Amino acid sequence: MCCGRKHYFIGINMFSAVKKSISAKPSFQEIQTNILAGLTVGVIALPLSMALAIASGVPPQHGLYTAMIAGIVIALCGGSKVNISGPTAAFVVILLPIVQQFGLGGLLLSGLMAGVILLLMGLGKLGKLIEIVPYPVTVGFTAGIGVVIATFQIKDFFGLEVAAGGEHYLEKLSHIAQALTSINWQETLIGALTLAVLLAWPRLKSKVPAHLAALLVGALIAWIMTQMVNGFSVATIGSRFHYELDGLLGSGIPPIMPSFEWPWNLPGADGQPIGMSFELVRELLPSAITIAILGALESLLCAVVADGMSGKKHNPNDELIGQGLGNMLVPLFGGIPATAAIARTAANVKAGGSMPLASVVHGLFILAGILLLAPLLSYIPMASMAALLLVVAWNMSEAKHFARTLKVAPRDDVLILVLCFALTVLFDMTIAVAVGMGLAAMLFIRRSISLTDARAVETNHQAYEVPESVVVYDINGPLFFGSAHKALKTIALVRPDVRVVILDMSEVTLLDMSAIVAMESIAQDLSSKKVALIINNLQPRMLLKLRRAGIRKRRGQVEYARTMDDSFALARRMTAQG
């Protein structure tokens, strides 16, 4: 019954999202502008999606399937009108190890699991997730991802014959270094020419995207050199990747629409169907959680950036639901995990995109590219794709932000930055994010503890007409498991002549169970010493917590007051009676 209600809710959410996206009654000019924006983004996404799929260890068509399906589904069901979703560079370092260990079937199954997690995050109203991730953690792992992506492109850029194997970054880097003597000048020439166009093209301020011009130049020169220079040969998408269609072998990308297939029927690392078992799900769960967390961060960060550029307002929880639905559907048609892409979203906004229609057109353009341009796409050199990914890695590394953080950030934040960067490069994203978030949380707790203080207040006893046996403690800041003991331990150490302790809790902003237990212990200790306790100006919601815990008002033992004047009046009566 519960499952049925969940499916009903999801269906209603999808229907309302689609209805909302098409019921705005845009003008003809807006429709035309969004169609052109979608075509512009489609031109950018077509080669980039192939490059990111290759970098993730799968054939290029899986990146195209991702951009096409995720781009349409997430745009219609998500919480941002301008986000463009598809494969992103951030996922590469997570997906490549999954492919190497579990094959394509394991990758798509982990993507499906990540989609479920994203959906649950959205239904659980966790759309504010982006706000709790510290800046040094984000910069650290994105810079690390950029370094890893760039390192793995050296092989194709220089045409190296790198030995297979190597599970970790340092081992793979060692294999690349040993293979430097096998540099292929043909591959290096095409890669260098493509890279030169990528770097120089933006200075021309042309409306043609730089990477499209660079790939055209690289493919054209490679084809001309192959025809005119004897022995000239470079690896291309067509020579590297093959497919089987109706018993016939083909090269490059199959010119057909993606077909439905359960992920567990696809091959694992051994080439056999990976199947479905609890043990497999358990092994893939850490990777799925990492994909979901990174996908949530990327999509919500992209939505925030897009809001600033477009002046619109996204719904973070709906965006997570849309990302979840998209990532649940994409693997069923051969797509790898997807999230909102900042570069493509920015291009959409700059081109005038303001509705989900632009992303839908972008997806349809990629479909047309698969069906009509597959033979031409097979001529793109692998060295040119490597050059494109080198630029993507550089842009993603945010070297300027990394260097600035090292220069101006507090020492603790620098430590988190460097640690997240090193763990991402040397190990993987799962460890880097877990350790980075854990360390950031510990440092936050330490800083919060330093903000909490309990000190004795010098009281003018004559002015308030109270005896010297009355002491006042001022408690400031949150009282939680990290700070409660530190703040309250001094209160129990009262002088033997003290008869009344007043706790001024006007500036206490938080009270958790650890603080309640500490307060309970103090009340009991003071009561055993026949010392009365007055709690002054504690907020009603926290006062209720104390009462529920049993620290109730007891005449002559525990009293509550709203103001310091009331507290002193109670103290006078208590000392007079005692």
C-alpha positions, 0 to 999 in steps of 0.5 A: 500500500505504501509503495502504491502511494509512493508511485502515485505521488511520483506520477502526480509530481511528473504530471504536474511538472510537465503540465506546469512547464507547458502551461505558461503560454509563452509567446511565439518569440520566446518559443523561437528563442528557446528552440534556437538556444536548445540547438546551440546547446545541442551542438555543444553537448553532442561531442562533449557527451561522447568524450565524457562517456569515453573518459568514463570507460564506455562507448561514446553512444552511451553518453549521447543516450544520457544527454538525450534522455536525461536532458528531456526527462529532468527538464520536464520533471525538475525544479529549474527551467533552464538547467541542462542535464547530461553526463558531466566531467565530475562523474568520470573519476567515480564511473571509470572504476565502476566500469573496470570492476563491474562492467557496463551492467554494474555502471548502469545498475549503480546509476539506477540505484543513485536515481532512487537515492536522489528521488528519496532525497527530494521527497525528504526535502533535502534540497538545501544540501548544497548549503552544508557542503563547505567551500574547501571540500567542493574546491578540493574534490573538483580540482582533484577530479580535473587532475585525474581526468587530465592525467588519463587523457595523456595516453590518447593525446600522445598515442601512447602504448600504455600497459594495462592494469593499475588500480590506483592513480599512482600505478596508472601514472607510473604506467603512463610515465613508462610509456612516454618513449612510445609517443606517436607523432601523428596522434600528438600532431592532431591533438596539439592542433585541436588543443591550439584551436580550442585555446585560440578560437574564443579570441575570435569571438565567433558564435561557433563553439570552440570545441566544435571548431576544434573537433572539425579542424582535427578530424578534417586535418587527420582525414586529409593527412591520412589520404595524402601522407603515406603511413599516416594513421590516427585512432578515431572513434570509428577505429576504436569502437564497434557494435553489432546490429542484426548480426552485422558489425559496424564501426563507431556509433550505431545509428539507431535509437536507444533500446530498453534493457534491464541493467542486470542483463548487460555484461559485467567486467567478464563480458557475461550478464552481471545479473542481480543479487543482494551481494552485488547491490551491497557492493555497488551501494557506496558508489551509488551513494557517492553518485547521488551526493555528487549529482545533488551537489552539481545539479543544485549548484548549477541551479543556483548559478543559473538563477543568478544568470537568468533571474529565475528561481528554482525549487531545490526539492523538485530538482532533486526529484527530477534528477532522481527520475531522470537517473532511474530512467536513463540506465534502462536505455543505456545511459550513464549517470547524469546531472545538471551541467554548469557549462551547458546550462550557462550556454543555454541562458546566454543563448536566451533559453528560459523554458524546459523547451530548450533542453527538450530541443537539445535532447531531440538534436542529439537524437537527430545526431545519432540517427543522421551523423553517426557515420561522420562522428566516427571520423573524430580522432581520439587525440582530438577528444583527449584535447577537448577533455584536457580543456574540460579538466582545466576549467573544472580544476578552478586553479585560480580558486584553488590557489586563492583558497590556499593563500587567504583561507584559515589554516583549517580550511587549507587542510581540508582543501589539500586533504580532499584534493589528495584523497580524490587524486590518490584514492577516489571520490567516495573517500574524499567526500566522506573524509572531507565532510567528516573533517569539516564537521569536526572543525565546525563542532570545534569552532562552535564549542569555542563560541559557547561560554559560561562565566560568573558575572560580577554582581552588585549585591547591594544594588539588587539587595541580594546577599553574597550567597547569590551567584550569577552565571552568564551562558552564551551560545549553543549547548550541544554534545560538544559544548555542554560539558565545557560550558556547564562544568564550572557551575557545579564548582560553587563556593560552600557559602553559595545558596542560590545559583542564577543561570542567565540563559538569554543567549542560549540558542540550542539545547540538545540531549547531552546538554539536558543531561548535563543540566539535570546533573547540575540540578541534582548536584546543587540540590544535594548541596542545598543550593537553589537553582534559578534558570533565567530567560530560557526560550520557551521551546527549550524550557519545554525540553527541560520540563519533559526531562524532569527538570521541573519547577520545585519551590526552593530548589528549581525556579524559572524566571523571565527577567533578571529582576524576577530572578533576583526577587526569587533569590531574595525570597529563597535566601530569606526563607533559607 
